[in-house]
C-alpha cells in the first residue's frame, strides 16, 4: 500500500430527521428538494467521502416511506458517484438496529459503512469480556491501493452501552467511558496504519453528542434531554484526531475557538420554526498537508447552503407575540400576495405559518378574547386555503405574568418538538402559578420522576410522587403545601 500526501475532501452532514412532520403536515416534497440539493452539492463539490453523523430519522420507528426514501437516496448517490465513500452512523433519534438494517435497501455495499448499534465482540466465560469490534468501527478509505483517510464510524453511545465495555471496567462516568472508547479506536488505527501513525493521512472521528461549550441555537435549546449534565462530553475526548464530524446540534459551529478540528455541520433542512432565520445546508471539509512540512493537516470548510423550498412565516417575525392590529395588518398583507407567485417560490409545498397574537382587554376592539379568536380564526382559514398551511395559532391573554414573560416563555412553538420534559414542566408551572418559578424541591422531585420514566423503572414511592407532583402543577394543591407532602412521600 502507498499513501499520497494530497488534499482530501469530505462532505459532512447530519440530523436529516427523515419522516419529520410539522404539526402533522406531510413534508415529503420538501425532502425531495433536499435530496436534489444534496445530489447537486456532491456533483459540484466532488467529495471523496460523505459522512452522515446521526439522526437519520426523526424517531426510532420511522415509517416505511421514510426508510425507503433514505435507502433510495443512498442508491441514487452511489449510482451517480460510484467512487464516493459513504459512512452512516446513528443518532439519539434513531434505532441503532434499524440503521444497521438499512443495508437491505442497498444495491451494493461497496464503499459503504453503516453503523447503528455499537459493535462489540463478547468472549470469556459467561460473556465476561466485551470489547469494541474495531473491524466494524474503523473504516479505511482507499482510492485503489492508496489509503486516503481512516474514519471511526462511531454510533450514538448510550451510557449503558459504553460503560459495559471491559475497557471501562470500574469507570463510573459517561465522559471518561466515551473518551476511553475513542482513544482505544485511535490506538488501534495507529497500530494498523503507519500512514495514520506518521500523520500522512487524516484520522477522522464521528460522533453524536452535546459537546460542552457548544452554542445551542434557539432550535436546539433543551434538545439534550439530559439531567444534571449527564451525557455531555468535552472536546478533549477527541484528542489526537485530525477532525471530528459531529451531529446532534442543528446549528453549524466549531467547538474550539480558532480551530475547525471539531465541528457540527448543522441540519440540512429546517426541522421547525426554531430554524426560521437559519441557513441550512451541508459542509465541504478540505484537508491539505501542513505548509510547514510537519505531520498533520490544514483544514478549511465551505458551507453549501440549501435554498428553502417552503417558506416559514412567523407572526411576528421578531419573536414573542404581536397585538391584534399588527397581526391583522400582516395577515392582510399576506392575503394580498399573488397566489401564483407564492406557489412558484414554494415548490416544496405551501408556506408554513405560525401566529402568536396578544389579546389586551384594556385596548382591544373586541369585548372578549373569544370574539378576537373567532375573527382571527376566520382570517387564518381564508388565508390557509390560498397561501399557507397554518402550523399553529396562539392567542395569549395579556396578564402581568404573560406580559412580563412575553418575549421568552410564551414562544413555545419554536421549541415544542425538541424540548425536554423538565422545560415543559417549568413552563406549565409558570402558567398555572402566574409566572412564579418552580421551587428547587419541586424541581428535584420532577427530576427524579423523569429519570425513572426514562429508565422505564418504577421505584418505591414513585407513584405517589407522580400523583402529588401533578396536583401541584395543576393547582389542586398549593406549592406551599407541597413541601409537607414531599416530606411524607420521602419518608
N, C-alpha and C positions, 0 to 999 in steps of 0.2 A: 504494500500500500504506500502511496505517496500523498503528500499534502502540499497544496499550493496556497501560499500566503496572499490570497486575493480577497477582494471585497465580497461580502455575503449580504443578501437582503432577505429579511423575513417580513411577513405580514402578521401583525399582532392584532387579535380581536378577541372579544369575549362578550358575555351577557346578551345573547340573542333573544332569550326568553320566548322561544317559539311557542305558539298557542296562546299567547297573552291576549286577553280580551279586555277592552276598556269599557267598563260599565255594561258588560255583556254585548258589546258591539264586536262583530267579527272584524278581524284586521288582516285577513289573508291577502287582500290585494296590496296592502302596504308591504307585507313581507315579500311579495312577488317583486315589487320595485326595489326593495332592499337587496334581493338576490341579484337583480340586474345590475345594480350599482356595484356590488361586490365583484361580480364577474368582470365588469369593466375595469375596476381597480386592479385586479390581478392581471388582466391583459395589458394594461398600460404600464404597471409597475414592474411586472415580471419578477416577482419574488421567487426564491428557491424553496422557501418553506412558508407554510401558513400555520400559525398557532391559534387555536381556539381554546381560551382559558376558562372554561366552565360556564354554567348556567345556559346550557344549550336550550333547554326547555324552561317553561315558566313554573312547572310543578313536577312532582315525582311520578304522576300518572298522566303523561301527555296523551292527547288524542291520537288516533291512528293517522289522521291528516297531518298533524304536526311532525310525527315520526317520519312519515313518508316524505314530507317536504324536506326534512333535513337529509335523509338518505338520497333523495333525488338531487339536492343541491350539491352534495359531495360528488355524486356521479357526474353531474354537469361540469363541475370544476375539473375533475380528473380527465374527462373527455377532451376538454379544451386546453388543458395544461397537463399533459401526461408526465412531465418531468417534475412537477411540483410535489414536494413532500408535505403531507398534512398530518398534524398532531392534534388530537382532540382529547381534552380532559373534562371531568365532571365538575359541577359546582354544587353549592348547597341547595339549589332549587331542583337539582337533577336526582334521579335514581341512578346510583352507580351501576347497578345491574342492567338497567335499561340502556345506559350509554354503552356498556360493553356489548350489548346485543345488537347495536346499530349496524354492525358489520354484515348482518344478513341482507341488508339492502345494497351492499356494495357490489359493483360489477367485478372489481378486483381489489384486493387488499395490499397490492404492491405500493410502496411509498406511503403507507397509511398506518398510523398508530392511534388507537383509541383506548383510553384508559378510564374506566368508570369507577370501579372499586379498587382500593389499594391492593395490589397483587402481592401475595405472600407465599412463602414456602414453609410448610409445617412439618416438623420432624421431631425426633426424640421420643422417649417413652411417653405414651398417652398424649402426644402432641405438645410436649413441654417446650419445644423450641419453635418460635415463629420469626422468620427472617424476611426482609424485603426480597421480592423477586426482581433482582436487578435486570434480568433479561427483558422484563416487561416494562420496567421503569425507565431504563436508559435506552434512548433511541439515537443511534449514529446516523448522521445524514451523509450519504455518499452521492457523489456525481461520478458515475463509473466506478473506478477504483480509488478515487480521491475522496478522502474524508474532508467534509466541509464544516461540520459542526457536530456537537453532541448535545442532546436535549434530554432533560429529566422531565418525563411526562407525568407529573405529579397530580393525582386527582384531588378532589376535596377531601380533607382529612378531618374525621370526627375525633374527639378526644378519646373515645373508647378504642377506635381503630388504631391510632398511632401509639397509644400507651400500652397496647397489648404486645407490641414487638419486644423480642427478647433484648434488643439493644437498649430498650428503655426500662428495663427491669429496675425497680426502685425509684424511677423518676415520677414525681407526683405533680408536675405542672405541664400544661399543654405546650407552652412555648419551647421549653427545653426539649421535650419529646420531638417536636417538629424539627427543631434545629438538628438534633441527633440524626434524624432520618435524612435530611438534606445533605448533611455533611458526610454521612456514610455513602450516599449516592455519589458525591463528589470524589471521595476516596476511591470508590470503585472505578470511576471514569479515568482518574489519573493513573490507576494501576493498569488499566486495559489499553488506554490510548496514549501513546507517547506524544502525539501531536497536541493533545489537550494538556498533558503534563508540562510540555515545553512552551505552552502559550501560543501555539501556531494555528489553532482553530478555536473558535469561541465555544464556551460551555454555557448553555442556556437552561435556566430553571423555569418551570411553570408553576403557578400556584393560584389558589382561590381563597383569599383571606381578607380580613380587615387588618392592614398593617398600621401599626401605631404611628401617629403623627400625619397620617394621610388626611387630605382635605375632603370632607364629606360635603358634597353638594346638596342643595335643597331636596333633590330627588332621592338622595341616599340617606338622609337623616333618619337615624334609628333603624336603618336597614339591618344592621348587625344585631340580630336578636340574641344578644349575649348579656348576661348579667354579671356585675362585679368584675368586668374586664376579662373574663374567661373567653378563650377563643381568639383573642387578639395576639398578634405576633409582632416582633420588632424586625427591623431591616437586617439586623445582624445575623439572622438565621441563614441569609443568602451570601454570607462572606465566602469569597473565592469564586463565585460565579461571575461571568462576564456580563450577563444580562438576565433579568428576571421578568418574565411576561406574566402580569397579574390580571386576575379577574375578580369581580365582586362589587367594586365601587364603580358607579356609572359615569363618574367624572374623570376624564383623562388627566393624568398628572404624573409627575416624578416624585418619588418618595424622598430622595436625598437631594438636598439643595446643591445646585450646580452640577448635577450628575444625571445622566439618562440611564443608569445601570439598572434601576428598579422602577418599573412603570406600570400604571394602569392604562389600558387602551380606551376605557370607557365603552359605553353601549353604542352599537352602530345605528340604532333607531330608537325613537323615544318610547319609553315604557309607560309614561303617564305625564300629567301636566307639570310635574316637578321638573321636567326637562323642556319646559316651554321655550326658554331662550338659549338652549344649549345646542351647539353644532355637533350632531352625532356623526360618527364615521369610524374609520379604521386607521391604524398606524403602519407605515412602512419604516422599518428599522434597518439601517445600514451599519455594517461592521467593516472597518478598514484597519490595516496594520498601523500600529502606533508610529507616528512620524519620527520619533527619536530612535527608532530601531530596536527598542526594548520589546519584551514579550507583552502581549495584550493588544487591545483594540480601541480605536476611536469610534464612538457611536454617534450616529446622527439619526434624527427621527423626523419624518414628514407625515403630517396628518392628512388623510384623504377624507374630507367631509362629504357626506351624502346629502343630496338635495331631498328635502322632506316632501313626500308625495301627498301628505294630508296636513292641512293647517290645524294648529292648535290655538284656539281663540279663548282667552280668559278675560272675563269682565269682573273687575277692572284688571288691566294688564299689570299694573304696578304691584298687585297683591292685596291682601285684605279684602274689604268689602266696599262697595260704592253705594251712594244714596240713590233713591228712586229716579230722580231727574237724570243723573248721569247714566244709569243703567238703561233707561228708556231712550236717551239720545244715542247711545252706542248701538242699541238694537235697531233703531230706526235707520242708522247708517248702514248696518248690515243688510237690512231689508232692501235698501236702495241699490245694492250691488247687483251687477248683471249676472244672472244665473249661468249663462253660457261661459263667461269668463271664469266664474268660480269653479265650475266643473273642469275647465281646461287647466287651471292651476292646481287642481287636486285630483290627479289621475288615480291615486290610490283610494279614492272614496270621498264623500262629502266631508267638510271640516268638522272637527270636534269642537264643542262649545261648552264652557263651564262658567256659570254665573254665580256671583256672590253679591247679593243685594241686602242693603241695610235699611230696615224699617225704623224710622224715627217718629214715634207717635206725636211728638210735640211740633213737628214741622212737616207733616205728611199731608198730601192731598186726599188721603184715604182715611176713613174713620177707623178702620180696623186692619190688622195685619192680614187677616183672611181676605179682605177685599183687595188689598195690594197683591197678595199671592195669586188671586184669580186673574187679575189683569196681566200680571207678569206671565202666568201660565199661558194665557191666550196669545200673547205676543210671541212667546217661545214656540208654541205649537205651530203658529202660522209661518214662523221663520224656518222651523225644522223641516217642513215639507219641501222647501225650495233650496235651502242653503246649507243647513248644518244638522249634524247629529248631536242632540243635546246629551252631554255626558252627565251633567249634574246641575242642580239649581238649589241654592240655599238662600232662604230669607232669614236674616239674622235680626232679632229684636234688639234694639239699642237700649241696653241697661247699663248701669255703672260698670258692671264687670265685663260685659261684652264689648263696651266701648274701649275700656282700658286694654283689653287683650285683642283688639280688632286686627292689628297688623301681624299677629303671631298665631295664637292658638286657634282662631276661627278659620284659618286657612287649612282646613283638614284635608281637602280634596287632593292637594299636591302630594300627600304622603300616605293616603289611605291604603294603597296596595302594597306598600313596603314597610309600613310601620311595625313596631314590636308591641307585644301585649301591654307592657308597662306604660308606654306612652299613651295608648288608648285608654288605659285605666286612669291615668292622671288627667287626661282631657275630660273624661266622663265625670270625675270627681269635681273638677272645677266648674263644669256646667251645673251639677246638682247643688254645689255649695257656693254659688255666686262668686266664682273666681278664686275661692280660697285654695291654698296649697295643701297637698296631702301631707300628713304628719310622717315623720321618719318611721314611727312604729307601724303605721298602716302600710307604708311603702315596703318595709322589711317583710311584713306578713304576706303581701302580694307577691313579693319576690320569691318567697318560699313556695307559694302555691303554683306560680308559673314554672318554677324548677320541677316541681312534682309532675305537673302536666306535661312538660316537655320530655320528662323521663318516663312517662306513662306509668308512674308509680303512685300508689296511694299509701301514705304513711299514717300512723295513728294520730287521730285528731284533725287530719286534713279536711275531712268532710265538714266538720264543724267550723273550721276556719273559713272555708269557702262560703258557707251559708252566712256567717256573721259578716264577712267582708262584703258580700253582695248587698246586705242590708245597709251597711254604711255607705256604699257607693250610691245607692238609690234613695238614700234619705230616710229609710224606715227606722233607723236608729241614728242618733247624733254621733258626730265624731268624738264628742266629749265622753259619751257613754261607751265608746268603742274601747277605750283603754282598759276598763274593768272587764269587758268581755274577752279581750285578748289575754289578760292575765289568767282568767279562769280556763281558757282553752289551753294555754301553755302548761297549766298545771295538770 
